[in-house]
């Protein structure tokens, strides 16, 4: 394939940034004949297309994170928020529903709470 223009590269980077599976990323790369693009190049190229929320988090963390890592942090924050809300509804003490470590333990399955289904929360957030 001929060399891509900068505009084409930006378009492909934007498309790659919004793919959610390794298979889709590989399909796009195979289609454009760029199977030698590394994950580092893809991550760097997709930084141009971060959402405002991703950019703010990236800056507050001091950089050094890939888009995938930032998305995971944001997803975990969303899940923790939903867990916290469910704990509030159950009348759990403020100390627990504001305790990040406790929320992380629930999210990661180290603590099981009646009435909180992590898979259900994840599915709800994906909709």
C-alpha positions as CSV (number, residue, x, y, z in Angstrom):
1,X,0.0,0.0,0.0
2,X,1.2,3.5,-0.7
3,X,2.3,5.8,2.1
4,X,-0.8,7.2,3.9
5,X,-1.3,11.0,4.1
6,X,-1.3,12.6,7.6
7,X,-5.1,13.0,7.3
8,X,-5.5,9.3,6.5
9,X,-3.3,8.4,9.4
10,X,-5.3,10.6,11.8
11,X,-8.5,9.1,10.5
12,X,-7.2,5.5,11.0
13,X,-5.9,6.5,14.5
14,X,-9.3,7.8,15.4
15,X,-11.0,4.6,14.1
16,X,-8.5,2.5,16.1
17,X,-9.1,4.5,19.2
18,X,-12.7,3.5,19.2
19,X,-12.2,-0.2,18.6
20,X,-12.9,-2.3,21.7
21,X,-11.4,-5.7,20.7
22,X,-8.0,-6.9,19.6
23,X,-9.6,-8.7,16.7
24,X,-11.2,-5.5,15.3
25,X,-7.9,-3.6,15.7
26,X,-6.0,-6.3,13.9
27,X,-8.7,-6.4,11.1
28,X,-8.3,-2.6,10.6
29,X,-4.5,-2.9,10.5
30,X,-4.6,-5.9,8.1
31,X,-7.0,-3.9,5.8
32,X,-4.7,-1.0,5.6
33,X,-1.6,-3.2,5.4
34,X,-0.1,-1.8,8.6
35,X,0.3,-5.0,10.7
36,X,3.7,-3.8,11.8
37,X,2.3,-0.9,13.9
38,X,3.1,-1.6,17.5
39,X,0.7,-1.0,20.5
40,X,3.0,1.9,21.6
41,X,2.5,3.6,18.3
42,X,-1.3,3.0,18.4
43,X,-1.5,4.3,21.9
44,X,0.5,7.4,21.2
45,X,-1.4,8.1,18.0
46,X,-4.8,7.7,19.8
47,X,-3.8,10.3,22.4
48,X,-4.9,12.9,19.9
49,X,-8.4,11.6,20.2
50,X,-9.0,11.4,23.9
51,X,-12.2,12.6,25.4
52,X,-12.1,15.6,27.7
53,X,-12.5,13.2,30.7
54,X,-9.6,11.1,29.4
55,X,-7.4,14.1,28.8
56,X,-8.1,15.5,32.3
57,X,-7.3,12.2,34.0
58,X,-4.1,11.8,31.8
59,X,-2.9,15.2,32.9
60,X,-3.8,14.6,36.6
61,X,-1.8,11.3,36.6
62,X,1.2,13.0,35.1
63,X,1.2,11.0,31.8
64,X,2.8,7.7,31.1
65,X,-0.5,5.8,30.7
66,X,-1.9,4.3,27.6
67,X,-5.5,5.0,26.5
68,X,-6.5,1.5,27.5
69,X,-5.2,2.1,31.0
70,X,-7.0,5.4,31.3
71,X,-10.2,3.8,30.1
72,X,-9.8,1.1,32.7
73,X,-9.3,3.7,35.5
74,X,-12.4,5.6,34.3
75,X,-14.4,2.4,34.1
76,X,-13.3,1.3,37.6
77,X,-14.3,4.8,38.9
78,X,-17.8,4.4,37.3
79,X,-18.2,0.9,38.8
80,X,-17.1,2.2,42.2
81,X,-19.6,5.0,42.0
82,X,-22.4,2.6,41.3
83,X,-21.3,0.3,44.2
84,X,-21.2,3.3,46.5
85,X,-24.7,4.3,45.4
86,X,-26.0,0.8,46.1
87,X,-24.3,0.8,49.5
88,X,-26.0,4.1,50.3
89,X,-29.4,2.7,49.3
90,X,-28.8,-0.2,51.7
91,X,-28.1,2.2,54.6
92,X,-24.4,1.3,54.9
93,X,-22.3,3.8,56.9
94,X,-20.7,6.7,55.0
95,X,-17.2,5.5,56.1
96,X,-17.7,2.4,53.9
97,X,-19.4,3.8,50.9
98,X,-16.8,6.5,50.6
99,X,-13.8,4.2,51.3
100,X,-12.0,3.7,48.0
101,X,-10.2,0.6,49.2
102,X,-13.4,-1.0,50.4
103,X,-15.1,-0.2,47.0
104,X,-12.1,-1.6,45.1
105,X,-12.3,-4.9,47.2
106,X,-16.0,-5.2,46.3
107,X,-15.3,-4.4,42.6
108,X,-12.5,-7.0,42.4
109,X,-14.5,-9.7,44.2
110,X,-12.5,-9.8,47.5
111,X,-15.6,-8.7,49.4
112,X,-19.1,-10.0,48.5
113,X,-22.0,-7.8,49.3
114,X,-25.6,-8.9,49.2
115,X,-27.6,-7.0,46.6
116,X,-24.5,-5.9,44.6
117,X,-23.8,-7.8,41.4
118,X,-20.6,-6.5,39.7
119,X,-21.4,-8.1,36.3
120,X,-24.8,-6.4,36.3
121,X,-23.2,-3.1,37.1
122,X,-20.6,-3.5,34.3
123,X,-23.4,-4.5,31.8
124,X,-25.5,-1.5,32.9
125,X,-22.5,0.9,32.3
126,X,-21.9,-0.6,28.8
127,X,-25.5,0.1,27.7
